[in-house]
C-alpha cells in the first residue's frame, strides 16, 4: 500500500500486508541514499500491518522537508516507494 497521507506533515502511515510470517525491515532514506530511520527490523506474523513515521531520524531529530524513499523488505519481497514531507 502507499503511505497516507502523502505529502504529509508531520506524520505518515506506512501500511503493508504479510502473506506469511516474515522478517520485516522498513528503512527510510534521503535522496542521497543515506539511512534516515530504521522503522522496523523484526520477525512479524502474517496479516495487515501499519506503522507511523513522525519525520524524525534515528536520533529522534526532526528531518527537513523534501522527498524521502522507503523500502519494505519481507522475506524475498522488496518494495520501494517515495513520500514527500512538506513543512
C-alpha atoms as one frame of an Amber mdcrd trajectory, in Angstrom:
protein
   0.000   0.000   0.000   1.044   3.606  -0.379   1.808   5.725   2.646  -1.015
   8.005   3.743  -1.157  10.933   3.706   1.395  11.793   1.053   2.524  14.616
   1.047   2.484  14.689   4.833   3.271  16.901   7.819   4.294  15.753  10.377
   3.154  12.073  10.395   2.517   9.486   7.690   1.355   5.894   7.991   3.044
   3.059   6.104   0.728   0.095   5.503   1.612  -3.392   4.294   0.249  -6.949
   4.098   2.258 -10.030   5.022   1.025 -13.237   3.357   3.183 -15.324   5.705
   5.338 -14.901   8.801   8.483 -12.996   7.749  11.444 -10.985   8.904  10.359
  -7.424   8.075  12.657  -4.453   7.577  11.398  -0.939   6.825  14.074   1.675
   6.186  13.708   5.344   5.211  16.368   7.011   3.059  17.008  10.568   1.937
  17.561  11.355  -1.751  21.319  10.860  -1.357  20.756   7.268  -0.246  21.653
   7.869   3.393  19.652   5.976   6.003  17.369   8.383   7.869  15.472   5.920
  10.043  15.126   2.177  10.587  11.451   1.874  11.482  11.100  -1.910  11.673
  13.530  -4.789  11.891  11.731  -7.767  13.402  10.028 -11.084  12.809   6.304
 -10.492  12.248   3.245 -12.699  11.876   1.191 -12.757   8.685  -1.567 -10.161
   8.316  -2.256  -6.483   7.726   0.266  -4.153   9.384   0.866  -0.434   9.681
   3.455   1.812  11.269   3.703   5.589  11.573   6.736   7.740  10.805   6.880
  11.112  12.552   9.523  12.707  10.268  12.423  12.144  12.665  15.713  10.338
  12.186  17.160   7.520  14.310  18.400  10.126  16.836  14.814  11.441  17.198
  15.747  14.721  15.485  13.272  16.263  13.016  14.236  15.917   9.351  13.908
  18.652   6.733  11.198  18.967   4.103  11.781  17.016   0.947  11.482  13.733
  -0.873  12.187  10.501   1.003  12.340   6.880  -0.118  11.243   3.928   1.965
  11.842   0.235   1.391   9.853  -2.628   2.822  11.604  -5.996   2.844   9.795
  -9.164   3.890  11.497 -12.445   3.074  12.365 -12.363  -0.647   9.972  -9.452
  -1.313  11.245  -5.870  -1.579   9.282  -2.744  -2.460  10.484   0.852  -2.694
   8.230   3.924  -2.673   8.526   7.717  -2.445   6.984  10.098   0.056   7.060
  13.874   0.400   7.432  15.808   3.660   6.048  19.351   3.412   6.505  21.679
   6.371
